[in-house]
């Protein structure tokens, strides 16, 4: 019978800290490395459920590693190696407090706001007369910033720069990377007969350079 790994308590050589998240346990090694363990814990609506799911951590970790490898020629990322199906070792980065959401279609929360009369989303003007699930002429980037409390908040490029969340150069680099990742992801989905409607990417800084972390 399959077993689950829901808790870890490692003490690696050079370990300086450990963080137990809702799903992942993250161990800091020295000043520059992280060991991330994708456990079998399940989180739903910010609640960790009492039982895990066998192999869930392996599936989650290996999907992430596969996607990082598939796009490494387009965008630099944090991954160094996967020494175990549930573990990724990578570079420690300073996370940027901006999630880069990119949408290829008018769906989900964007459609709900559009239906309510909104014609501008995160500084991006939307054309009149669109219908639910209609494809945008070009994918649009609608970032959100992490709120101190409550849900993430929509934000425009100009607002993000004005608030000092990112510099103009950082935002433009993230936007270019986001478009390249979405194009690659859409091509990979199409090969399987699927449509990539929208997704989000998270970035960080390492040695002052923007790299993909999630």
C-alpha positions in Angstrom: 0.0 0.0 0.0 1.3 3.4 -0.9 2.4 5.7 1.9 2.3 9.5 2.1 5.0 12.0 3.1 3.2 14.8 4.9 5.9 16.0 7.3 9.7 16.4 7.0 12.3 17.3 9.6 15.7 17.2 7.9 18.9 18.8 9.1 21.2 19.2 6.0 24.9 20.2 6.2 25.1 24.0 6.1 21.4 24.4 6.9 20.5 27.8 8.1 16.7 27.8 8.2 13.5 25.8 7.4 10.1 27.0 6.3 7.1 24.7 6.4 4.5 25.9 3.9 1.0 24.6 3.2 2.4 22.1 0.7 6.2 22.5 0.4 8.9 22.4 3.0 11.8 24.7 2.1 15.3 24.3 3.6 17.9 27.1 3.3 21.5 26.0 2.8 24.1 28.6 3.3 23.4 31.9 1.6 22.6 30.8 -1.9 20.8 27.5 -2.0 17.3 26.1 -1.3 16.1 22.5 -0.9 12.4 22.4 -1.7 10.4 19.3 -0.7 7.0 18.9 -2.4 5.1 16.9 0.3 1.9 14.9 -0.2 0.0 17.5 1.9 -3.2 18.8 0.4 -4.3 22.5 0.9 -7.8 23.6 0.0 -9.0 27.1 0.7 -5.9 27.8 2.9 -6.7 24.7 5.1 -4.3 21.8 5.2 -6.3 18.6 5.1 -5.6 15.9 7.7 -4.5 13.3 5.1 -2.2 13.5 2.2 -2.4 11.9 -1.3 0.2 9.3 -2.2 2.6 10.4 -5.0 1.0 13.9 -5.1 4.4 15.5 -4.1 6.2 13.6 -6.8 3.7 14.6 -9.5 3.8 18.2 -8.5 7.6 18.4 -8.3 8.3 16.6 -11.5 5.7 18.6 -13.5 7.4 21.8 -12.2 10.9 20.5 -13.0 9.8 19.4 -16.5 8.3 22.8 -17.3 11.4 24.7 -16.0 13.6 22.4 -18.2 11.4 22.9 -21.2 11.7 26.7 -21.0 15.2 27.1 -19.7 16.4 28.2 -23.1 13.9 31.1 -23.1 14.0 32.3 -19.5 16.6 31.7 -16.7 15.2 29.9 -13.7 16.1 28.9 -10.1 16.4 25.1 -10.6 19.7 23.4 -10.3 18.8 19.7 -9.9 16.1 17.2 -8.8 18.0 14.7 -6.6 14.7 12.9 -5.7 11.2 12.9 -7.3 9.9 15.0 -4.5 12.9 17.4 -4.2 14.2 20.3 -6.2 17.5 22.1 -5.3 17.9 25.6 -6.6 19.1 29.1 -6.1 17.8 31.4 -3.4 16.2 34.5 -4.9 14.6 37.7 -3.6 11.0 37.3 -4.6 9.4 40.1 -6.5 5.9 41.0 -5.1 4.2 40.9 -8.4 2.5 37.9 -10.0 2.5 38.1 -13.8 -0.9 36.9 -15.0 -1.2 36.5 -18.8 -4.5 35.9 -20.5 -5.1 34.6 -24.0 -8.9 34.6 -23.7 -11.6 36.6 -22.0 -12.6 34.1 -19.3 -12.8 33.8 -15.5 -12.5 36.9 -13.4 -11.7 39.0 -16.5 -15.0 38.0 -18.1 -16.9 38.7 -14.9 -15.5 42.3 -14.8 -16.0 42.8 -18.5 -19.6 41.7 -18.3 -20.1 44.2 -15.4 -19.0 47.0 -17.7 -15.3 47.2 -17.1 -13.3 48.0 -20.3 -9.8 48.4 -18.8 -8.0 45.8 -16.8 -4.6 46.5 -15.1 -4.1 49.4 -17.4 -4.9 47.4 -20.6 -7.8 48.7 -22.6 -10.3 46.1 -23.8 -12.3 46.3 -27.0 -16.1 46.6 -27.1 -18.3 43.8 -28.1 -16.3 40.8 -26.8 -18.1 37.6 -25.7 -17.1 35.1 -23.0 -14.1 32.9 -23.9 -13.3 35.0 -26.9 -9.6 35.0 -27.8 -7.8 38.3 -27.5 -6.0 39.6 -30.6 -2.8 39.4 -28.5 -2.4 37.9 -25.0 -2.8 40.6 -22.3 -0.7 40.8 -19.1 -2.8 41.6 -16.0 -0.5 41.6 -12.9 -1.5 41.3 -9.3 0.4 42.3 -6.2 0.4 40.5 -2.9 -1.8 42.3 -0.5 -0.8 42.5 3.2 -4.2 41.0 4.0 -6.9 39.5 1.9 -6.8 38.7 -1.8 -4.2 39.7 -4.3 -4.9 43.0 -6.0 -4.9 43.9 -9.7 -2.3 46.5 -10.6 -1.0 48.2 -13.7 2.5 48.6 -14.9 2.5 52.2 -14.0 1.1 51.6 -10.5 3.6 48.9 -9.8 6.5 51.1 -10.8 5.1 54.2 -8.9 4.7 52.1 -5.7 8.3 50.9 -5.9 7.3 47.2 -6.2 9.5 46.8 -9.3 11.5 49.1 -11.5 10.5 49.9 -15.1 13.4 47.7 -16.4 12.4 44.8 -14.1 8.7 45.0 -15.2 9.6 45.1 -18.9 11.9 42.1 -18.4 9.2 40.2 -16.6 6.7 41.0 -19.2 8.9 39.9 -22.1 9.7 36.6 -20.2 5.9 36.2 -19.5 5.0 36.5 -23.2 7.8 34.0 -24.2 6.7 31.5 -21.6 3.0 31.8 -22.5 3.8 31.3 -26.2 5.8 28.2 -25.4 3.2 26.9 -23.1 0.4 27.5 -25.7 2.5 25.5 -28.3 3.0 22.7 -25.8 -0.7 22.6 -25.0 -1.7 22.7 -28.7 0.4 19.6 -29.3 -1.9 17.8 -26.9 -5.1 19.2 -28.3 -5.5 21.6 -25.4 -5.8 25.4 -25.1 -3.8 27.4 -22.5 -6.4 30.0 -21.5 -4.4 31.9 -18.9 -1.7 31.4 -16.3 0.6 33.2 -14.0 4.4 33.3 -13.4 6.4 34.5 -10.4 9.9 36.0 -10.7 12.7 36.8 -8.3 16.1 38.5 -8.3 19.5 36.7 -8.2 22.6 38.9 -8.4 20.3 41.7 -9.6 18.9 39.7 -12.5 15.3 38.6 -13.0 14.8 34.9 -13.1 11.7 32.6 -13.0 11.0 31.0 -9.6 7.4 29.6 -10.1 
